[in-house]
């Protein structure tokens, strides 16, 4: 995560002082990141947790403040696609599915010849 963004995120737990539970703090931080940096951000807050995530390069930070740990990242599913881009992506996926099905049918027919 770029240093400028790191500096901003390290201030957010202190700005969320009006709420005390982890869920509300995570919601506050996520909302701030969505507003400032665009959507698809995720925030996990707690005293002890494990994680296994997929994230975009340069969009990850893990740090602790007092007794709480913070994991903030942006996933690889950018939700900023236009309707046209989403429709084009869906058409490509359908075409790929049809090709895979045709290949599978061909392999079955070929295997049955032997």
C-alpha positions as CSV (number, residue, x, y, z in Angstrom):
1,X,0.0,0.0,0.0
2,X,1.4,3.4,-0.9
3,X,2.9,5.4,2.1
4,X,0.3,8.3,1.7
5,X,-2.5,5.8,2.0
6,X,-0.8,4.0,4.9
7,X,-0.7,7.3,6.8
8,X,-4.4,7.9,6.2
9,X,-5.4,4.4,7.3
10,X,-3.4,4.5,10.5
11,X,-5.4,7.5,11.6
12,X,-8.8,5.9,10.9
13,X,-9.0,3.7,14.1
14,X,-8.6,6.8,16.2
15,X,-11.3,8.6,14.2
16,X,-13.7,5.8,14.9
17,X,-13.5,6.5,18.6
18,X,-17.3,7.0,18.8
19,X,-17.8,3.3,18.3
20,X,-16.2,0.6,20.4
21,X,-17.0,-2.8,18.9
22,X,-14.9,-4.3,16.1
23,X,-17.8,-4.6,13.7
24,X,-18.7,-0.9,13.9
25,X,-15.0,0.1,13.6
26,X,-14.5,-2.1,10.5
27,X,-17.7,-0.7,9.0
28,X,-16.5,2.9,9.6
29,X,-13.0,2.2,8.0
30,X,-14.5,0.3,5.0
31,X,-16.9,3.2,4.4
32,X,-14.1,5.8,4.5
33,X,-12.0,3.8,2.1
34,X,-14.9,3.2,-0.3
35,X,-15.6,6.9,-0.3
36,X,-12.0,8.1,-0.6
37,X,-10.5,5.3,-2.9
38,X,-13.5,3.7,-4.7
39,X,-15.5,0.6,-3.7
40,X,-14.6,-3.0,-3.1
41,X,-12.6,-2.4,0.1
42,X,-12.7,-4.9,3.0
43,X,-11.8,-4.4,6.6
44,X,-11.4,-7.0,9.4
45,X,-10.9,-5.8,13.0
46,X,-10.3,-8.0,16.0
47,X,-8.0,-9.2,18.7
48,X,-7.1,-12.5,17.0
49,X,-8.1,-13.8,13.6
50,X,-6.8,-15.7,10.6
51,X,-7.2,-14.8,7.0
52,X,-6.6,-16.1,3.5
53,X,-7.4,-13.5,0.9
54,X,-7.0,-12.5,-2.7
55,X,-6.2,-8.9,-3.1
56,X,-5.1,-6.3,-5.7
57,X,-1.4,-5.5,-5.6
58,X,-0.6,-2.4,-3.5
59,X,-3.9,-2.5,-1.6
60,X,-3.1,-4.4,1.5
61,X,-2.2,-3.4,5.0
62,X,-2.1,-5.2,8.3
63,X,-1.4,-3.4,11.6
64,X,-2.2,-3.2,15.3
65,X,-3.4,-0.4,17.5
66,X,-3.4,-1.1,21.2
67,X,-5.2,-4.4,21.6
68,X,-6.8,-4.5,18.1
69,X,-5.5,-5.8,14.8
70,X,-6.6,-4.4,11.4
71,X,-6.6,-6.0,8.0
72,X,-7.6,-3.8,5.1
73,X,-7.5,-4.7,1.5
74,X,-9.2,-4.3,-1.9
75,X,-10.1,-7.5,-3.6
76,X,-9.7,-8.4,-7.2
77,X,-13.3,-8.0,-8.1
78,X,-13.6,-4.4,-9.0
79,X,-17.3,-3.6,-9.0
80,X,-16.9,-0.4,-11.1
81,X,-17.8,-2.2,-14.4
82,X,-20.3,-0.4,-16.6
83,X,-23.4,-2.4,-17.6
84,X,-21.9,-2.7,-21.1
85,X,-18.6,-4.1,-19.8
86,X,-20.5,-6.5,-17.5
87,X,-22.6,-7.7,-20.5
88,X,-19.5,-8.1,-22.7
89,X,-17.8,-10.1,-20.0
90,X,-20.9,-12.3,-19.5
91,X,-21.0,-13.0,-23.3
92,X,-17.3,-14.0,-23.3
93,X,-17.9,-16.4,-20.4
94,X,-20.9,-18.0,-22.1
95,X,-18.8,-18.4,-25.3
96,X,-16.0,-20.0,-23.3
97,X,-18.5,-22.4,-21.6
98,X,-19.9,-23.5,-25.0
99,X,-16.3,-24.2,-26.2
100,X,-15.5,-26.2,-23.2
101,X,-18.8,-28.2,-23.5
102,X,-18.1,-28.9,-27.2
103,X,-14.5,-30.0,-26.4
104,X,-15.8,-32.3,-23.7
105,X,-18.3,-33.8,-26.0
106,X,-15.6,-34.3,-28.6
107,X,-13.3,-36.0,-26.1
108,X,-16.1,-38.4,-25.0
109,X,-16.8,-39.4,-28.6
110,X,-13.1,-39.8,-29.3
111,X,-12.6,-41.9,-26.2
112,X,-15.5,-44.1,-27.1
113,X,-13.9,-45.1,-30.4
114,X,-11.1,-47.0,-28.5
